Amino acid sequence: MTGRVAVLAAGIGLMWAASVSAQGTNLRALAEIGGGYASFVDDSPIPHGVVQGSARGYITPRLAIGPEFTYMRGPGSDRDWFLTGNLTVDLLPPERPAVLRPYVIAGGGVTHMMTRVGTGPFSSNEGTFTAGAGARIPAARGWYLAPEFRLGWELHWRANVTVGRTF
């Protein structure tokens, strides 16, 4: 397990470093933590609680990249985590005043699934992607709330709310 954590930490660090170095000296970044609900599509829906954290650095005034880690807890021993590199496009220019700042988001990476089956524990890794939309709503100086909806693979939908900070 320690090796997986080291690989995960290294991956997050590399994606963050790449996003920051791509910006030059005009640093503008976001950090978020949030949670919500997800449902995997199966014969019947499989509900999951969601906790996530992400960081993004802007490479243009409206385009940001960065890593995201998402943990999902389902029924029984069903656990999933996702590590993705995300691309976010703000739909309004930053200089335009707005109560809502809508955006679209897409990302790809790896997911690890763990559950108990009839013969015992089972786990697997596979590629994953998500895509969706949300809106940042200013809450206090430099802080915001962002409701968001996404679809992803392994086929699921999720609804989250994040608390974020701009730097």
C-alpha positions in Angstrom: 0.0 0.0 0.0 2.9 2.4 0.7 4.1 2.1 -2.9 0.6 3.2 -4.2 0.6 6.2 -1.9 4.0 7.2 -3.0 3.0 6.9 -6.7 -0.2 8.9 -6.0 1.7 11.7 -4.2 4.3 11.8 -7.0 1.6 12.0 -9.7 -0.2 14.8 -7.9 3.0 16.7 -7.4 4.1 16.4 -11.0 0.7 17.5 -12.4 0.7 20.5 -10.1 4.3 21.4 -10.9 3.5 21.2 -14.6 0.4 23.5 -14.3 2.3 26.1 -12.2 5.4 26.1 -14.5 3.2 26.5 -17.6 2.0 29.8 -16.1 5.2 31.8 -16.0 5.2 34.6 -13.4 1.5 35.5 -13.6 0.4 32.9 -11.0 -3.4 32.4 -10.7 -4.5 29.2 -9.1 -7.4 27.5 -7.3 -7.5 24.9 -4.5 -10.7 23.0 -3.7 -12.1 20.5 -1.3 -15.6 19.1 -1.4 -18.1 16.3 -1.3 -21.3 15.0 -2.6 -23.1 12.0 -4.0 -22.5 9.6 -6.9 -24.4 6.7 -8.4 -22.9 4.0 -10.4 -25.0 2.5 -13.2 -25.8 -1.2 -12.8 -28.9 -3.4 -12.7 -29.9 -1.1 -9.9 -28.1 2.2 -9.0 -25.2 1.8 -6.5 -25.1 5.0 -4.3 -21.7 6.4 -3.1 -20.6 9.2 -0.9 -17.9 11.4 -2.5 -15.0 13.4 -1.0 -12.6 15.2 -3.3 -9.7 17.6 -3.4 -8.1 19.4 -6.4 -5.8 22.1 -7.4 -5.6 24.0 -10.7 -3.3 26.5 -12.3 -4.3 28.8 -15.1 -2.4 28.5 -18.3 -4.5 31.2 -20.1 -7.0 33.6 -18.5 -9.8 31.1 -18.9 -8.1 27.7 -19.2 -6.8 25.8 -16.1 -5.1 22.4 -15.6 -4.3 20.4 -12.5 -4.8 17.2 -10.5 -7.8 15.9 -8.6 -8.2 13.1 -6.1 -11.7 11.7 -5.5 -12.6 9.0 -2.9 -16.0 7.3 -3.1 -17.6 5.0 -0.4 -20.4 2.8 -1.5 -22.5 0.1 0.3 -20.7 -2.6 2.3 -17.0 -2.8 1.4 -17.4 -1.0 -2.0 -14.6 1.7 -2.2 -13.3 3.6 -5.2 -10.7 6.3 -5.8 -9.9 8.3 -8.8 -6.8 10.3 -9.7 -7.3 12.5 -12.7 -5.7 15.4 -14.5 -8.4 17.9 -15.3 -8.9 20.7 -17.8 -11.3 23.4 -16.8 -12.6 26.1 -19.2 -14.2 29.2 -17.6 -17.1 30.3 -19.8 -16.7 34.0 -18.8 -13.6 36.2 -19.1 -12.1 36.9 -15.6 -12.4 40.7 -16.0 -16.2 40.5 -16.5 -18.2 41.0 -13.2 -20.5 38.1 -12.5 -22.5 36.6 -9.7 -21.9 33.1 -11.1 -18.8 31.9 -12.9 -19.9 28.9 -15.0 -17.3 26.4 -16.3 -16.9 23.1 -18.0 -14.5 20.4 -16.8 -13.1 17.2 -18.3 -10.4 14.9 -17.0 -8.8 11.6 -17.4 -6.7 9.3 -15.3 -6.9 6.1 -13.3 -9.5 4.6 -10.9 -9.0 1.9 -8.3 -12.0 -0.2 -7.3 -12.3 -2.4 -4.2 -15.2 -4.6 -3.1 -16.0 -7.9 -1.5 -17.4 -10.6 -3.8 -18.5 -14.2 -3.2 -14.9 -15.5 -3.2 -13.4 -12.7 -1.1 -11.9 -9.2 -1.7 -11.6 -8.0 -5.2 -9.8 -4.9 -6.6 -8.9 -3.6 -10.0 -7.4 -0.6 -11.7 -8.5 0.9 -15.0 -8.5 4.1 -17.0 -11.2 6.6 -16.2 -12.6 10.0 -17.4 -15.1 12.5 -16.2 -16.8 15.5 -17.9 -19.3 18.0 -16.6 -20.1 21.6 -15.7 -20.4 23.8 -12.6 -20.4 27.3 -11.4 -18.3 29.2 -8.9 -20.3 31.4 -6.6 -18.3 34.0 -4.6 -18.7 33.5 -0.8 -16.0 35.8 0.7 -12.9 37.6 -0.5 -11.0 34.9 -2.5 -13.4 32.1 -1.5 -16.2 30.5 -3.4 -18.7 27.6 -3.4 -19.1 25.6 -6.6 -21.9 23.2 -7.3 -21.0 20.7 -10.0 -22.4 17.8 -12.0 -20.4 15.2 -13.9 -20.7 12.0 -15.8 -17.8 9.5 -15.8 -16.4 6.1 -16.5 -16.8 3.5 -14.9 -20.3 4.6 -15.8 -21.5 6.9 -13.0 -22.9 10.4 -12.4 -22.0 12.6 -9.5 -23.2 15.8 -7.9 -20.7 17.7 -5.7 -20.3 21.0 -3.9 -16.8 22.3 -3.4 -15.4 25.1 -1.3 -12.5 26.8 -3.1 -9.9 29.5 -2.7 -8.3 31.5 -5.5 -4.7 32.5 -5.2 
